[in-house]
Amino acid sequence: MAKFERTKPHVNIGTIGHVDHGKTTLTAAITKALALRGKAQRMNYEDIDNAPEEKARGIT
């Protein structure tokens, strides 16, 4: 059986939900949990919520 080798340096996370139902909070919590395990860079809520991509699409 072949062994899986991760070659991508990142993983994209997408969340779908209604306005003000905690999508950004969930994403921040996921990155915190992964960062504690040394598998991701932690993103604060404010960093995610104020991302240029969010502003460009009129999300925040």
Secondary structure as GFF3:
##gff-version 3
##sequence-region A 1 60
A	DSSP	alpha_helix	23	36	.	.	.	ID=ss1
A	DSSP	alpha_helix	45	49	.	.	.	ID=ss2
A	DSSP	alpha_helix	52	56	.	.	.	ID=ss3
###
